[in-house]
Amino acid sequence: MKKPGGAEKKKVRRSPGVASNTTPPRKQGANKDVFQLFAEKVRDHKGLVSRWAVLQETRVEYFRGKDFVAFVRNHSELKDILEPDKGLEPEDIANTLLNKNLLVRCDRVVKTVRPGKKKLSSWPAHLEINHDQVFSENGAFFAWAFVKRRPLWQTLLSFCWPVLTLAICLFPVYPHWAKLLILYICAGLLLLILCVLFIRALIFGTIWVIFGKRVWFFPNILAEEATLQDLFQFWPQKDEGERPKWTARLFYAIVAVVVILVLRHHAPDEAARARYQKRVSNIIDDVLEWSPRQALSGMMETVVNVTDSNDNATDDSKSGREKVAFPDDLGEETIPKEEIEDVTGNVEDSDHQQRDL
């Protein structure tokens, strides 16, 4: 009779209620890994439009809520990663990512329209954390809260930076042809950047003065938060500001003409330009033509010159004991040592006579 009772107690201990208490943690752990993988796939996908901004002094990648909903609906194959939860709606998936701290809801810092603008910027450059961490499709921004995995080529590239630093430090010992190659490449890149900046500023100023529209080619070339893809975006974005007044356009046009005339009037002439070019060429030649052999030969010449000067000084000191030179208006005259001793003796005798008196 006791054995059946004990068996019943064992069955009660292994009831389905206890089993249900042990399975959810495993399921939650599996869901966490699945949603982490889903977030990484979505972040690496080029179909989701995203930008970079500053969130509390930290540079983060963020996207808009409406873009996330459209992306998930257009790329339903990515939901297969979620396995049992692949039937969830985009809003539910986003809320799950927020609960797992894979996403952070953000809001723009500047909430007022700037002067000269018709509406707020579609992609703000500065964000702040929103207190309501719930997904919203309209006017909400979401930043990725996990560190993106670095690809293999970036890891290998990080090991090349010390080598590049050492190569830069060893530039003086490069052969002459390598120095010329590096010089021309760096000068060409610098000239290209300056030309692009000048051309885009010239196009912007001309269109702004004539038509009153703001057109920037390569609009993100100087933006710190721009990605490499945005950096080389050639076609400009649509002008969202109000059209400037004709008085302001006329004023800046006059200022530009005056500045050009002043620079042209004070420009250096051909002789001054040739002098500046010669100085710069001499400096560049000194850097390019330097080599360790020249440095060693220069040290040897210095040692030889110091030795010769010491020998000359020794010879001069020896000859000075025998001869003393006194400058004269007509030239220098050399007085023998015996005459100097006679003169010195006569002076001493005269001093003794004066003392006796």
C-alpha positions as CSV (number, residue, x, y, z in Angstrom):
1,M,0.0,0.0,0.0
2,K,2.9,2.4,0.7
3,K,4.5,1.8,-2.6
4,P,1.6,3.0,-4.7
5,G,1.4,6.0,-2.5
6,G,5.0,6.7,-3.0
7,A,4.6,6.3,-6.7
8,E,1.8,8.7,-6.7
9,K,3.9,11.2,-4.9
10,K,6.6,10.8,-7.5
11,K,4.1,11.4,-10.2
12,V,2.9,14.5,-8.5
13,R,6.5,15.8,-8.4
14,R,6.8,15.2,-12.1
15,S,3.5,16.9,-12.9
16,P,3.2,18.9,-16.2
17,G,3.1,22.1,-14.1
18,V,6.7,21.6,-13.0
19,A,7.8,20.8,-16.6
20,S,6.2,24.0,-17.8
21,N,8.2,25.9,-15.3
22,T,11.5,24.5,-16.6
23,T,11.0,24.9,-20.3
24,P,10.4,28.7,-20.7
25,P,13.9,29.7,-19.7
26,R,15.3,27.5,-22.5
27,K,12.8,29.0,-24.9
28,Q,13.7,32.5,-23.8
29,G,17.4,31.9,-24.2
30,A,16.7,30.5,-27.7
31,N,14.5,33.5,-28.6
32,K,17.2,35.8,-27.4
33,D,19.8,34.3,-29.7
34,V,17.4,34.2,-32.6
35,F,16.4,37.9,-32.2
36,Q,20.1,38.8,-31.9
37,L,20.8,37.0,-35.2
38,F,17.8,38.7,-36.8
39,A,19.0,42.1,-35.6
40,E,22.4,41.5,-37.1
41,K,21.0,40.4,-40.4
42,V,18.7,43.4,-40.6
43,R,21.5,45.8,-39.7
44,D,23.9,44.4,-42.3
45,H,21.2,44.5,-45.0
46,K,21.4,47.4,-47.4
47,G,17.6,47.5,-47.9
48,L,17.0,49.3,-44.6
49,V,17.8,53.0,-44.9
50,S,19.9,54.2,-42.0
51,R,22.0,57.2,-41.0
52,W,24.6,58.0,-38.3
53,A,24.1,60.5,-35.5
54,V,25.4,61.6,-32.1
55,L,23.5,60.1,-29.2
56,Q,24.8,61.4,-25.8
57,E,28.3,62.0,-27.1
58,T,28.2,58.5,-28.8
59,R,28.1,57.9,-32.5
60,V,25.2,55.5,-33.3
61,E,23.5,54.1,-36.4
62,Y,19.7,54.7,-36.5
63,F,16.7,54.3,-38.7
64,R,13.1,55.5,-38.9
65,G,10.1,53.4,-37.7
66,K,8.2,53.6,-40.9
67,D,11.3,52.4,-42.8
68,F,11.6,49.4,-40.5
69,V,8.0,48.3,-41.1
70,A,8.3,48.6,-44.8
71,F,11.6,46.7,-44.8
72,V,10.3,43.8,-42.8
73,R,7.2,43.5,-45.0
74,N,9.2,43.7,-48.2
75,H,11.8,41.1,-47.0
76,S,9.7,38.5,-45.3
77,E,12.4,35.9,-45.9
78,L,14.4,37.3,-43.0
79,K,11.6,36.4,-40.6
80,D,12.4,32.8,-41.1
81,I,15.4,33.3,-38.8
82,L,12.9,33.8,-35.9
83,E,11.6,30.2,-36.5
84,P,8.5,29.9,-34.2
85,D,8.0,33.7,-34.0
86,K,8.2,34.3,-37.7
87,G,4.5,35.0,-37.8
88,L,4.9,38.2,-35.7
89,E,4.1,41.6,-37.1
90,P,6.8,44.1,-37.6
91,E,5.6,46.2,-34.6
92,D,5.8,43.1,-32.4
93,I,9.3,42.2,-33.6
94,A,10.4,45.8,-32.9
95,N,9.0,45.8,-29.4
96,T,10.7,42.5,-28.7
97,L,14.0,44.0,-29.9
98,L,13.4,46.9,-27.6
99,N,12.7,44.6,-24.6
100,K,15.9,42.7,-25.3
101,N,17.9,46.0,-25.4
102,L,18.9,45.5,-29.0
103,L,17.2,48.7,-30.0
104,V,16.8,52.1,-28.3
105,R,14.0,54.5,-29.2
106,C,15.4,58.0,-29.7
107,D,14.1,61.5,-30.4
108,R,15.5,64.5,-32.1
109,V,17.3,67.1,-29.9
110,V,16.2,70.2,-31.9
111,K,12.4,70.1,-32.1
112,T,11.9,73.6,-33.5
113,V,12.2,74.6,-37.1
114,R,15.3,76.6,-37.8
115,P,15.1,80.0,-39.5
116,G,14.9,79.7,-43.2
117,K,13.6,76.1,-43.1
118,K,10.0,75.0,-43.8
119,K,10.1,71.8,-41.8
120,L,12.3,69.7,-39.5
121,S,15.2,67.7,-41.0
122,S,14.3,64.1,-42.0
123,W,17.5,62.8,-40.6
124,P,18.7,64.8,-37.5
125,A,22.4,64.8,-36.6
126,H,21.8,64.8,-32.8
127,L,19.5,62.5,-30.9
128,E,18.4,61.9,-27.3
129,I,16.9,58.8,-25.6
130,N,13.1,58.8,-25.5
131,H,11.5,57.9,-22.2
132,D,8.7,55.9,-23.8
133,Q,10.5,52.8,-25.1
134,V,7.7,51.5,-27.3
135,F,7.7,51.1,-31.0
136,S,6.0,53.8,-33.1
137,E,5.8,54.0,-36.8
138,N,5.2,57.8,-37.1
139,G,8.0,60.2,-36.4
140,A,10.1,57.8,-34.3
141,F,13.8,57.0,-34.6
142,F,15.5,53.8,-33.3
143,A,19.2,53.3,-32.8
144,W,21.0,49.9,-32.7
145,A,22.2,49.2,-29.1
146,F,24.6,46.4,-29.8
147,V,28.2,46.5,-31.2
148,K,28.3,45.5,-34.8
149,R,30.5,42.6,-35.6
150,R,33.6,43.6,-37.5
151,P,34.3,41.9,-40.7
152,L,37.5,40.0,-41.3
153,W,39.0,42.6,-43.6
154,Q,38.7,45.3,-40.9
155,T,40.4,43.1,-38.3
156,L,43.3,42.5,-40.7
157,L,43.4,46.2,-41.6
158,S,43.8,47.1,-37.9
159,F,47.1,45.1,-37.8
160,C,48.3,47.2,-40.8
161,W,48.1,50.5,-38.9
162,P,51.3,50.0,-36.9
163,V,53.1,49.0,-40.0
164,L,51.9,52.1,-41.8
165,T,53.0,54.3,-38.9
166,L,56.4,52.8,-38.9
167,A,56.6,53.2,-42.7
168,I,55.8,56.9,-42.3
169,C,58.5,57.4,-39.7
170,L,61.0,55.8,-42.0
171,F,60.2,58.1,-44.9
172,P,63.6,59.9,-44.8
173,V,65.5,56.7,-45.6
174,Y,63.4,55.8,-48.7
175,P,65.1,55.8,-52.1
176,H,64.7,58.9,-54.1
177,W,62.1,57.4,-56.6
178,A,59.9,56.3,-53.7
179,K,60.0,59.7,-52.1
180,L,59.0,61.3,-55.5
181,L,56.1,58.8,-55.9
182,I,54.7,59.5,-52.4
183,L,55.1,63.2,-52.9
184,Y,53.2,63.3,-56.2
185,I,50.4,61.0,-54.8
186,C,49.9,63.2,-51.7
187,A,50.0,66.4,-53.7
188,G,47.6,65.0,-56.3
189,L,45.1,63.9,-53.6
190,L,45.3,67.3,-51.8
191,L,44.9,69.2,-55.1
192,L,41.8,67.0,-56.0
193,I,40.1,67.7,-52.6
194,L,40.8,71.5,-52.9
195,C,39.5,71.5,-56.5
196,V,36.3,69.6,-55.5
197,L,35.7,72.0,-52.6
198,F,36.3,75.1,-54.8
199,I,34.0,73.8,-57.6
200,R,31.1,72.9,-55.3
201,A,31.4,76.2,-53.5
202,L,31.4,78.0,-56.9
203,I,28.4,76.1,-58.1
204,F,26.5,76.7,-54.9
205,G,27.3,80.4,-54.9
206,T,26.3,80.9,-58.6
207,I,23.0,79.0,-58.3
208,W,22.2,80.7,-55.0
209,V,22.8,84.2,-56.4
210,I,21.0,83.7,-59.7
211,F,18.2,81.3,-58.8
212,G,18.0,81.5,-55.0
213,K,18.3,77.7,-54.5
214,R,20.7,75.8,-52.4
215,V,22.4,73.1,-54.4
216,W,25.4,71.2,-52.9
217,F,27.1,68.5,-54.9
218,F,28.8,66.0,-52.7
219,P,26.7,67.4,-49.9
220,N,28.3,65.2,-47.1
221,I,32.0,65.6,-48.1
222,L,32.7,67.5,-44.9
223,A,30.2,65.8,-42.6
224,E,31.8,63.9,-39.7
225,E,28.8,61.6,-39.2
226,A,28.5,60.6,-42.8
227,T,29.3,57.1,-43.9
228,L,31.5,56.2,-46.8
229,Q,28.5,55.7,-49.1
230,D,27.0,59.0,-48.1
231,L,30.4,60.7,-48.5
232,F,30.5,60.1,-52.3
233,Q,26.8,60.8,-52.9
234,F,27.0,63.0,-56.0
235,W,23.5,64.2,-56.6
236,P,22.3,66.7,-54.0
237,Q,19.2,66.4,-51.8
238,K,16.1,68.5,-52.3
239,D,16.3,72.0,-50.9
240,E,13.9,72.3,-47.9
241,G,14.6,75.9,-47.0
242,E,12.8,79.1,-48.0
243,R,14.0,81.1,-50.9
244,P,16.3,83.9,-49.9
245,K,15.5,87.5,-50.5
246,W,16.9,89.3,-53.6
247,T,18.5,92.0,-51.4
248,A,20.6,89.3,-49.6
249,R,21.6,87.7,-52.8
250,L,22.7,91.0,-54.3
251,F,24.6,91.9,-51.2
252,Y,26.7,88.7,-51.1
253,A,27.2,89.0,-54.9
254,I,28.8,92.5,-54.4
255,V,30.9,91.2,-51.5
256,A,32.2,88.3,-53.6
257,V,33.1,90.7,-56.5
258,V,34.9,93.1,-54.0
259,V,36.9,90.2,-52.5
260,I,38.0,88.9,-55.9
261,L,39.2,92.4,-56.9
262,V,41.1,92.9,-53.7
263,L,42.8,89.6,-54.0
264,R,43.7,90.3,-57.6
265,H,45.1,93.7,-56.7
266,H,47.3,92.4,-53.9
267,A,48.4,89.2,-55.7
268,P,52.2,88.7,-55.9
269,D,54.0,89.6,-59.1
270,E,56.1,87.2,-61.1
271,A,59.3,88.0,-59.3
272,A,57.8,87.3,-55.9
273,R,56.2,84.2,-57.1
274,A,59.5,82.9,-58.5
275,R,61.2,83.6,-55.1
276,Y,58.4,81.8,-53.2
277,Q,58.7,78.9,-55.6
278,K,62.4,78.7,-55.2
279,R,62.2,78.6,-51.4
280,V,59.6,75.9,-51.5
281,S,61.6,73.9,-54.0
282,N,64.8,74.2,-51.9
283,I,62.9,72.9,-48.9
284,I,61.4,70.0,-50.8
285,D,64.8,69.2,-52.4
286,D,66.4,69.1,-48.9
287,V,63.9,66.5,-47.8
288,L,63.9,64.4,-50.9
289,E,67.7,64.3,-51.4
290,W,68.6,63.5,-47.8
291,S,70.0,60.1,-47.2
292,P,72.0,58.3,-44.4
293,R,75.1,58.4,-46.5
294,Q,75.0,62.1,-46.8
295,A,74.4,62.4,-43.0
296,L,77.4,60.2,-42.3
297,S,79.6,62.1,-44.8
298,G,78.5,65.3,-43.2
299,M,79.5,64.1,-39.8
300,M,82.9,63.0,-41.1
301,E,83.4,66.4,-42.7
302,T,82.5,68.1,-39.4
303,V,85.0,65.9,-37.5
304,V,87.7,66.7,-40.1
305,N,87.0,70.4,-39.9
306,V,87.1,70.4,-36.1
307,T,90.5,68.5,-36.2
308,D,91.9,71.0,-38.7
309,S,90.8,74.0,-36.7
310,N,92.4,72.5,-33.5
311,D,95.7,72.0,-35.4
312,N,95.6,75.5,-36.8
313,A,94.9,76.9,-33.3
314,T,97.9,74.9,-31.9
315,D,100.1,76.2,-34.7
316,D,98.9,79.8,-34.1
317,S,99.6,79.5,-30.4
318,K,103.1,78.3,-31.1
319,S,103.9,81.0,-33.6
320,G,102.3,83.6,-31.2
321,R,105.1,82.9,-28.7
322,E,107.7,84.1,-31.2
323,K,105.7,86.8,-33.0
324,V,103.2,89.4,-31.9
325,A,101.1,91.3,-34.4
326,F,100.1,94.9,-33.8
327,P,97.5,96.5,-36.1
328,D,98.5,99.6,-37.9
329,D,96.7,102.1,-40.1
330,L,98.9,101.1,-43.1
331,G,98.7,97.4,-42.4
332,E,99.9,94.7,-40.0
333,E,103.5,94.7,-38.9
334,T,105.3,91.8,-37.2
335,I,107.8,92.7,-34.4
336,P,110.4,90.2,-33.4
337,K,110.4,88.7,-29.9
338,E,113.9,90.2,-29.0
339,E,112.8,93.8,-29.7
340,I,109.7,93.2,-27.5
341,E,111.8,92.0,-24.6
342,D,114.1,95.1,-25.0
343,V,111.2,97.4,-25.0
344,T,109.7,95.7,-21.9
345,G,113.0,95.9,-20.1
346,N,113.4,99.7,-20.8
347,V,109.9,100.3,-19.5
348,E,110.6,98.4,-16.3
349,D,113.9,100.4,-15.8
350,S,112.1,103.7,-16.2
351,D,109.5,102.6,-13.6
352,H,112.3,101.8,-11.1
353,Q,113.9,105.2,-11.6
354,Q,110.7,106.9,-11.0
355,R,110.2,105.0,-7.7
356,D,113.8,105.9,-6.6
357,L,113.1,109.6,-7.2
